[in-house]
Amino acid sequence: MADQTSSGDVHIGGDSYISVDAYISVDAYIASLPDAVGTVLSQVRRTVGKAAPHARETISYGIPAITVDGKALVYFAGWKHHVSVYPVPDADAAFHAAAAPYRSGRGTLRFPLGQPVPHDLVTDLVTWRLRERGQ
């Protein structure tokens, strides 16, 4: 867990901090990104929303998240060279095989900008996360 300062900023490593209150909405977060990143992240957002239409959107840990029953289910974020979706669920072998080219660490799928996002994989990630929650 990252250390939180008295100002509400979260230390994310080295000299880097993010404000957990930096964005008041997912729309504001996406609008703050360069166009190329924001466009791809908007597509990921739609895919996540279609896979969990009953979920709500929020900002958590400074990035967009969808919640079910008040608990974060999936996070998604835009970066300089990629977009990421977190966390990777405990799923079957077929899911893990499809996710393998996009794995970045244990719990992250990273989709490079300039390459097609495998939206079916994102849908499967959300579906597996819902199953983990018994929904």
N, C-alpha and C positions, 0 to 999 in steps of 0.2 A: 504494500500500500504506500502511495506517495505521501510525503509529509506536507501538511497544510500549514501555511503561515497565518499569522494573526490578521492579515489583510484579506484572507480567503483564497490567496493564490496557492496552487499546488506545485510542489517541486517535482519535476519529472526527470531530473538527472542533470549532472554537471551544473551549469549556470542557468539552466532552463526552467522557467516557471510558466504556468498558464493560469489564467483566471477562470475559476469554475463558473463565474457569473458573466463571462465575457459575451455570451450570446443569450438573448432572451427567447429565441425560438430557433427551430431547425431552419426556417426560411432565412433568418438573419445569418446563421452559420454558413449556409450555402452561398448566400449573397456576398459573403466576405472572401470567398475563394476566387482564384483566377477562373476565367470563363471555362477553360478546358476541363478543369477539375470539377467545377460546379455542375457542368452539364452531365458528366459521367456520374457524379454522386447523386444528382437528381434522378437519374435512371435507376440507380441502385435503391434509392428511397422509394420509388414507385414499386419496384419489385418486392421489396420488404413489406410495403403496405398491402399489396395484393395478397401476399402469403399469410398475412396476419391482419385481416381487415378490422378486427375488433380491438386491436392494440392502439395505444396512444403514443404520441411522439413527445419527447422531452429532450432537454440538454442535460447530460450527466457526465461528470468528469471533463467538462468542456467540449464534448462532442455529441452528435445526435444519437439518440437511443430510442427504441420502441419499448414500451412497457406493457405488461399484462398483469392485471390485479395489483398495480402499483410497484411491481418489481421489473427491473430491466431484463429484457429478453435478448435483444440484439443491439449492438452498437455499430455505427458506420461513420467513417471519417475520410476527409480528403487531405492529401499530402501533395508535395511538390511533383512527385513522379508516379503516384499511384493513389488508389482508394483502397480502404481496408474495411473488412467486416469482421466482427468479433462477437462472441467467442465461438470457436469451432466446437460443435457438439460431439458427444459420444455417440457415434453413428455406426452404420454397418460398413463392411469392407468396400462396397461399391462407392459409397459416398467418399470415403477416405482416399480411394484410388483417384476419383475425379478431382478431389481437392488438392492432391499432392503437388501439382505444378504451381499452386498458388499459396502454399503454406509458407508462413513466415513465423517461425517459432511455434510453440505448442498450440496457441489459441487464436491465431490470426490468419485470415485469408487476405492476400494482397494482390490486387489486380492492377497491373501496369497501365498507365495512360497510353493511348495509342494502339492498344490491343482490345479486341472485343471482350466485354465482360460476359462471363458465362451466367446469364441470368437464371437458367435452370438450376445451377449449383447454388446460387444465392437463395432461391426459393426452397431448395432442399435443406439448406442450412436452417432457415427459419422453421420449416416443418419439423425437423429433428429437434430443434430447441423447444418447440411447442410440445412435442412428445415427451421430452425430458421433464416437462412441467405437468404432464398428465392431461394435456389438452388436445 
